[in-house]
């Protein structure tokens, strides 16, 4: 069983960036993982969701989306174009 602390470490190792802590956040029992893009190259939020579930199989995707924003050099991930996925840890009994 993966704890929240372990899940945060796993997600940050795979999706986090030291210079922008907004790539992996945890609030109200949900992790939000963001992946920025300049061009989509055919990728979607489903691709990000699959990558998250590969590294954290105990997770359940609750919501996902595509946040489009005009390019603003140096902006945080939250203000830049990005795919996002919200996941919750699910434990089987």
N, C-alpha and C positions, 0 to 999 in steps of 0.2 A: 504494500500500500504506500503510495507516494504522498508525502506530506506537502503542505503548501510551500514550505521553505525549500524542499527538494524540487518541486515543480518550478518554482521561481528560478532556481539555479539552472535547471535544464533549459528552460525557455530563454533565459538571458544568454546562455552559452550559444544557443542556436539562432536567436533572433535579435538579441540586444546589441546596442552600440554604446560604448563608453561615453561618447560625446553628446548623446541625446537619450536621456533616460525614458523618453516617451514610447520607445519601441515595445516594451513589455511593462504593463502596469497591472496592479491588482486592486480591486475595489469591490466591496459588497459581495464577496464570494466569487467574483468572476475575474479571470485574466483577460486582458485585451492585448492582442499581439498586432503590431502594425508593421507593414513592409512598404517602404516608399518606392516610387517609380517616376521616371521622367517619360518613358514610353512604355506602354503595356506589353508590346510584343506578343499579343494573344493571351497573356496571362489574365486570370480572374481571381476573385477572392476565394473561389473554390480550390484553386491551386495552393493558396496559402493555408487554407483549412486542412488540406491533405498533408502538407508538410508538418503542421502542428501535431496532427494525430499520429504521424510516424514517430515523432520524438517523444510524444506524451500520450500513449494509448489509453490512459485512464481518463482522458478528457472527453467531454461531450461538447460539440459545437452548439452554442445557444443562439448566436446571431453572427452575421458577417456582412460586409459591404465594401463599397468603393467610394472613397472620399476624393472627389475631384476638386482641385484648387489650381489657380494659376501659379506658374513657377515663380518662386520668390527665393532667390539664392540666399542661403544661410538661415532660412526659416526652419523651425522645429518640424518634426515629423507630423505633429498634429495640424500644422498649418500648411503642409505640403500635400501633394497628391499621394494617396496611399490606399492600400487594401487593408482592411482590419477584420479580425476574427475575435469573437468573445467566446471563451470556453470556461467550463466549470468542471472541476474534478468530480468523477463519479466512482463510487466504491461499490463493488458487488458484494452481496452478503452471502 
